[in-house]
Amino acid sequence: MTTLLVEDIGLLVCGDATPAVRDTTLLIEDGRIAGIGVDHPAPDNVLSAGGLTVMPGLVDGHVHPTFGEWTPAQNSIGWIGNYLQGGTTSMVSAGELHIPGIDFGALTPELVLSIAVTSKHTTGRSRPSGVKVNAGTMLLVPGMTEEHFDRAHREGVEHLKFIFYDWNRLGDGEAQRYVEWAHDRGMTVKMHSGGVSRSGSSRVAGRDVVVAVRPDIVGHISGGPIPPPDEDIVAIIADLPSAHVEVCSSMNYRATKLVVDQLSARGELSRLTLGTDTPGGTGVIPRGMLRNICFLASICGVDPLHAVAAATGQTARAHGLDTGVLAEGRPADLLVLGPVTGSTADDALECFALGDLPGIATVLVDGVPLVKTRSEQTPPPSRAVRWRGEPVPTAKSTTHRVGCC
């Protein structure tokens, strides 16, 4: 059994409604959390957090991978590794939409199933840069049968997405049957909401469509990039009380404030999930999830603890993942981070409340340090971490980026 003791934690944020804990420790055994506030007589390794904040690794609930770390959307290679450096340890595909040559007007059941299965067993299997990429989301198109859902389920496909479905067919009940078939197999259904996306081929989905279909997750409800009308947003939140609602970096900022105000008034901020909706026209944003937290906490008035929960445990739970929460038995996917020099904040939660980007020192996935002492995508925190003990296995390092900001 391999043990890692994280000591000198200034603030521990668990990723759910649990209050933050000050001046504590965290014990990791074989990649999972074995205890909080405990000691160990002879751990294999010790990470001194230097009084910084420890919180779960970020869970990006809306990404568009292609294959591996290449995205033709921005002609970029290595984007997943850069997101890791920005604190993202888990991702969920919202559809592999950027494969060159794909014709959104000619999608067939066999084609979308083949793409999902191929992605599941390539990008989804290989853990690019060590990130848990839940790839292989099957797009839902007219003409599918239960056999398509059975085959997807046998191949391990867990996530489904409405985006190019012809909503002129809404009255025939096919889309609703898809949701039932998905739930019978333990699958999660996300739905593109709002106006058309960068492709120009996605279908507009406002209140009438979303409420009729009843997805598990209403994708980028505040814009991806264009939201539904305000009255539709209010109605969707009210009429689908069991659905999660997602906010992405592709957001309309004003509409996001409306979403947060509605959820807060209803006492339902636990329904909020986060993603970046990238790569895409919004770009490649390694710090996108951190910026989402900052926006919620500093502009929308969300308690920083709850903003972190939206970016971690709530997004993970909505997608059926076991990540995003620091609790006994859970995977040891976590960040050590804190204020950068010049910030007036004392810890990461205060950073988020101020809208300050925190600096990341360490990123662990399954207890393995993929970023050991300093992120390449944030300024360094004002306090340093220290490692002691046996040599610590690390992932292959990426080329160090230089420059400002």
C-alpha positions in Angstrom: 0.0 0.0 0.0 1.4 3.4 -1.0 0.6 6.3 1.3 0.8 10.0 0.8 0.1 12.4 3.7 -0.8 16.0 2.8 -0.1 18.2 5.8 -0.1 21.9 6.6 -3.4 22.4 4.7 -4.5 25.9 5.4 -8.0 25.3 4.1 -9.7 22.1 2.9 -12.7 22.5 0.6 -14.5 19.2 0.0 -16.5 20.0 -3.2 -20.0 19.7 -1.7 -22.0 21.5 1.0 -19.6 20.4 3.7 -18.1 23.4 5.5 -14.5 24.1 4.7 -12.0 22.9 7.3 -9.0 24.9 8.5 -5.5 23.7 9.5 -6.0 20.0 8.7 -4.4 17.0 7.0 -5.5 14.5 4.3 -4.3 10.9 4.0 -4.2 9.1 0.6 -3.7 5.4 0.3 -3.4 3.7 -3.1 -4.9 6.7 -4.9 -7.9 7.1 -2.7 -8.6 9.3 0.2 -8.2 7.3 3.4 -8.9 10.0 6.0 -9.2 13.7 6.7 -7.7 15.3 9.8 -5.7 12.1 10.5 -2.0 11.4 10.8 0.2 8.4 9.7 3.2 7.2 11.5 5.3 6.4 8.4 3.8 7.6 5.1 5.7 6.8 2.0 5.6 10.5 1.0 4.6 13.7 2.6 3.3 16.8 0.8 3.5 20.0 2.8 0.8 22.2 1.4 2.5 25.3 3.0 -0.8 26.6 4.4 -2.4 26.7 1.0 -6.0 25.6 0.1 -6.7 22.0 -1.0 -9.8 21.4 -3.1 -11.1 18.8 -5.6 -9.8 18.8 -9.1 -12.1 20.7 -11.4 -14.7 18.7 -13.4 -15.3 20.3 -16.9 -18.8 19.0 -17.8 -18.8 20.3 -21.4 -15.8 19.7 -23.7 -15.6 18.8 -27.4 -12.7 16.5 -27.9 -11.7 15.1 -31.3 -9.0 12.5 -30.9 -6.4 12.6 -28.2 -5.1 16.2 -27.5 -5.7 17.5 -31.0 -8.5 19.9 -31.8 -9.1 21.1 -35.3 -11.5 23.7 -33.9 -8.5 25.9 -33.0 -5.8 23.9 -34.8 -4.3 23.1 -31.4 -2.3 20.2 -30.0 -1.9 19.6 -26.3 -5.0 21.3 -25.0 -5.9 18.7 -22.5 -2.5 18.9 -20.8 -2.9 22.6 -20.6 -6.4 22.2 -19.0 -4.8 19.9 -16.4 -2.3 22.7 -15.6 -5.4 24.9 -15.1 -6.8 22.6 -12.5 -9.1 20.3 -14.6 -8.7 16.7 -13.7 -12.0 15.3 -15.2 -13.8 16.1 -18.4 -17.1 15.0 -20.0 -17.5 15.1 -23.7 -20.6 16.9 -25.0 -20.1 15.3 -28.4 -17.1 14.8 -30.7 -18.3 17.4 -33.1 -15.1 18.6 -34.7 -14.0 15.5 -36.7 -13.0 16.9 -40.1 -15.5 16.2 -42.8 -18.4 15.3 -40.6 -21.7 16.4 -42.2 -24.1 17.5 -39.5 -27.0 17.4 -42.0 -26.4 13.7 -42.8 -25.9 12.1 -39.4 -27.2 8.6 -39.2 -27.8 6.3 -36.2 -24.9 4.1 -37.3 -22.5 7.0 -37.8 -23.2 8.6 -34.4 -22.9 5.3 -32.6 -19.6 4.5 -34.4 -18.1 7.9 -33.5 -19.1 7.5 -29.9 -17.7 3.9 -29.6 -14.5 4.9 -31.3 -14.0 7.9 -29.1 -14.8 5.9 -26.0 -12.1 3.3 -26.8 -9.4 5.8 -27.9 -9.5 9.2 -26.2 -11.6 7.8 -23.4 -9.3 5.0 -22.7 -5.9 6.7 -22.9 -6.2 9.4 -20.3 -4.4 12.2 -22.2 -1.9 13.9 -20.0 -3.4 11.9 -17.1 -6.8 13.6 -17.3 -9.9 11.5 -16.8 -11.6 12.3 -20.2 -15.1 10.8 -20.3 -15.2 10.7 -24.1 -17.6 9.0 -26.4 -20.9 10.9 -26.1 -23.5 9.6 -28.5 -25.4 12.2 -30.5 -29.1 11.5 -30.7 -30.6 11.6 -34.2 -33.9 10.5 -35.7 -34.4 6.9 -36.6 -32.5 5.2 -33.7 -33.8 1.9 -32.2 -33.4 0.3 -28.8 -30.6 -1.8 -30.4 -28.5 1.3 -30.9 -28.9 2.1 -27.2 -28.1 -1.5 -26.3 -24.9 -1.5 -28.4 -23.8 1.8 -27.0 -24.4 0.6 -23.4 -22.4 -2.6 -24.1 -19.5 -0.5 -25.2 -19.6 1.6 -22.1 -21.1 4.7 -23.6 -22.7 6.6 -20.7 -23.6 10.0 -22.0 -26.0 11.1 -24.8 -26.7 14.5 -26.3 -29.4 16.2 -28.3 -28.0 19.0 -30.5 -28.7 18.3 -34.2 -32.1 16.6 -33.6 -34.9 17.9 -35.8 -37.4 19.4 -33.4 -40.1 19.5 -36.1 -40.5 15.9 -35.0 -41.2 16.8 -31.4 -44.8 15.7 -31.5 -44.1 12.1 -32.5 -42.7 11.1 -29.2 -39.4 9.8 -30.5 -37.2 12.1 -28.5 -39.0 11.3 -25.3 -38.6 7.5 -26.0 -34.8 8.1 -26.3 -34.8 9.6 -22.8 -36.7 6.6 -21.5 -34.4 4.2 -23.2 -31.4 6.0 -21.9 -32.6 6.0 -18.3 -33.4 2.3 -18.6 -29.7 1.7 -19.2 -28.4 4.2 -16.7 -27.3 6.7 -19.3 -27.4 10.5 -18.8 -29.0 12.8 -21.4 -27.8 16.4 -22.0 -29.5 18.8 -24.4 -28.2 21.8 -26.3 -30.4 24.8 -25.3 -30.6 28.2 -26.8 -29.7 29.4 -30.3 -27.5 27.9 -32.9 -23.9 27.1 -32.2 -20.7 27.8 -34.2 -21.6 25.0 -36.6 -24.8 26.8 -37.7 -26.4 23.4 -37.8 -27.6 22.9 -34.2 -31.3 23.3 -33.5 -32.8 26.1 -31.5 -34.2 24.8 -28.2 -36.2 27.0 -25.9 -38.7 26.2 -23.2 -41.3 24.3 -25.3 -38.7 21.9 -26.6 -36.6 21.5 -23.4 -39.6 20.9 -21.1 -41.2 18.4 -23.5 -38.0 16.3 -23.8 -37.0 16.5 -20.1 -33.2 16.0 -20.3 -31.1 15.3 -17.3 -28.9 18.3 -18.0 -29.9 21.4 -19.8 -26.7 22.3 -21.6 -25.3 25.8 -21.4 -28.6 27.3 -20.4 -27.1 30.8 -20.2 -25.6 30.6 -23.7 -23.5 28.4 -25.9 -23.1 31.1 -27.2 -26.8 32.4 -27.3 -29.2 31.6 -24.5 -33.0 31.1 -24.7 -35.1 34.2 -24.0 -35.2 35.2 -20.3 -38.7 34.0 -19.8 -37.7 30.6 -21.2 -34.8 30.3 -18.8 -37.1 31.1 -15.9 -39.7 28.5 -17.1 -37.2 25.8 -17.7 -35.7 26.1 -14.2 -39.2 26.1 -12.7 -40.8 23.4 -14.9 -37.9 20.9 -14.7 -37.1 20.9 -11.0 -35.1 17.6 -11.2 -32.9 18.7 -14.1 -29.4 20.0 -13.7 -28.7 23.3 -15.4 -25.3 24.0 -16.9 -23.4 27.3 -17.3 -20.4 27.4 -19.6 -17.5 29.7 -20.5 -19.4 30.3 -23.7 -22.0 32.1 -21.6 -24.0 35.3 -22.0 -22.9 37.0 -18.8 -26.2 38.7 -18.1 -28.1 35.5 -18.6 -25.8 33.6 -16.3 -26.7 36.1 -13.5 -30.3 35.5 -14.2 -29.8 31.7 -13.9 -28.0 32.1 -10.6 -30.6 34.5 -9.2 -33.4 32.0 -10.1 -31.7 29.0 -8.6 -30.8 31.0 -5.5 -34.3 32.2 -5.0 -35.5 28.7 -5.2 -32.8 27.4 -2.9 -31.6 25.1 -5.7 -28.0 26.1 -6.4 -27.1 22.4 -6.0 -28.6 22.0 -9.5 -25.9 24.2 -11.1 -23.1 22.5 -13.1 -20.2 24.1 -15.0 -18.2 23.5 -18.1 -16.2 25.4 -20.7 -17.9 24.4 -24.0 -14.5 24.2 -25.5 -12.5 23.7 -27.7 -14.6 25.6 -30.1 -15.3 29.2 -31.2 -14.9 30.3 -27.6 -11.3 29.1 -27.9 -9.1 26.8 -25.8 -9.2 28.1 -22.2 -6.9 26.3 -19.8 -8.1 28.4 -16.9 -11.7 28.4 -18.0 -13.1 26.5 -15.0 -11.3 28.7 -12.6 -12.7 31.8 -14.4 -16.2 30.3 -14.1 -15.8 30.0 -10.4 -14.5 33.5 -10.1 -17.5 34.9 -12.1 -20.0 33.1 -10.0 -18.4 34.1 -6.7 -17.4 37.7 -7.5 -20.1 38.9 -9.8 -23.1 36.6 -9.3 -23.0 36.6 -5.5 -22.6 32.9 -5.1 -20.8 31.8 -1.9 -17.3 30.7 -3.0 -17.8 27.3 -1.3 -20.9 26.7 -3.4 -19.2 28.0 -6.6 -16.4 25.4 -6.1 -19.1 22.7 -5.5 -20.7 23.6 -8.8 -17.3 23.2 -10.6 -16.5 19.9 -8.8 -18.9 17.7 -6.9 -22.2 18.9 -8.5 -20.9 18.6 -12.1 -19.5 15.1 -11.3 -22.7 13.9 -9.7 -24.8 15.2 -12.6 -22.7 13.1 -15.0 -22.5 10.0 -12.8 -18.8 10.4 -12.0 -17.2 9.4 -8.7 -14.8 12.4 -8.8 -15.2 16.0 -7.6 -15.5 15.4 -3.8 -12.8 15.0 -1.2 -14.2 12.3 1.1 -13.0 9.0 2.4 -13.0 6.3 -0.3 -13.1 8.8 -3.2 -10.4 9.2 -5.8 -7.6 11.5 -4.7 -8.0 14.0 -7.5 -7.1 17.4 -5.9 -5.5 20.8 -6.3 -3.2 22.7 -3.9 -3.7 26.4 -4.7 -3.8 29.8 -3.2 -3.4 33.6 -3.7 -0.7 34.8 -6.0 1.7 37.5 -4.9 -0.1 40.8 -5.0 -3.6 39.4 -4.1 -5.2 40.7 -1.0 -6.9 37.3 -0.4 -5.7 34.9 2.3 -6.9 31.6 0.7 -8.4 30.3 -2.5 -12.0 30.9 -1.5 -11.2 34.6 -0.8 -9.5 34.7 -4.2 -12.7 33.5 -5.9 -14.8 36.0 -3.9 -12.6 38.8 -5.1 -12.5 37.5 -8.7 -8.7 36.9 -8.4 -7.2 33.9 -10.2 -5.5 31.7 -7.7 -2.1 30.1 -8.4 -1.9 26.3 -8.6 1.0 24.6 -7.0 0.1 20.9 -7.3 -2.4 18.7 -9.1 -2.9 15.1 -8.1 -4.9 12.5 -10.0 -5.5 9.3 -8.2 -2.9 10.4 -5.7 -0.2 10.9 -8.4 1.3 14.4 -8.8 0.8 15.3 -12.5 1.8 18.9 -11.5 4.2 18.7 -8.6 5.2 22.2 -7.4 4.0 24.8 -10.0 1.4 25.0 -12.7 2.5 26.2 -16.2 -0.8 27.9 -16.7 -1.2 30.1 -13.6 1.1 32.4 -11.7 2.7 30.6 -8.7 0.9 30.9 -5.4 2.7 33.2 -2.9 3.6 30.2 -0.7 5.4 27.1 -1.9 4.7 23.4 -1.3 7.4 20.8 -0.3 7.7 17.1 -0.9 9.4 14.6 1.4 9.9 10.9 1.2 10.5 8.3 -1.5 10.8 9.4 -5.2 7.3 10.3 -6.3 6.1 8.9 -9.7 5.0 11.7 -12.0 3.6 12.0 -15.4 5.8 12.9 -18.4 6.3 16.6 -18.1 5.1 18.9 -20.9 7.2 21.7 -22.5 7.4 24.6 -20.1 5.6 27.7 -21.5 7.1 31.1 -20.9 5.5 34.5 -21.2 3.2 36.8 -19.3 -0.4 36.4 -18.0 
